[in-house]
Amino acid sequence: MATWTIDPMHSEIGFKVRHLVISNVSGKFNSFEGTVIADKEDFSDAQVTFSADIDSISTGPAQRDEHLKSADFFDAANHPKLTFESTAITSKGGDEFEMTGDLTIRGVKKSVTLNVELGGIGPNAYGQTVAGFELNGKINRKDFGLNWSAVTEAGGIVVADEVKLHINAELVKQA
């Protein structure tokens, strides 16, 4: 049984949401942790746990980040973390997998599926074994109680419901 931990220095937990239906706003969480436990070298039997600190959200302007932390969106005061716990991993052939798990945001738990690609496994500069992954998926923010909405004078929606997730994760094998 091997245990791997996410390396925050070489990982990024990002998201993207449509703004005014014409452009995207990107953001990320700067404080997070995760663990993967796997027997198999291809990670096909992995058990994944992950959490991110809501207060670490970063989209650029501080005013927008504060709004996202407020009760209109994540309600960081009452729900300081989002969490993910895998429930199944399915091989799609080669280095590609589908990972299903329970995502909890704002106290609401929903099953989500992410596409996972194993980028490779090898040594880092410190002689540790590392593995790189790219994960992509999407969620509907309103499924998790992130219901704030506004409409422009012209009738355009300010923030779309669909949020695209893009995660680059480097894991370090623990001795």
Disulfide bonds with the S-S distance in Angstrom:
none
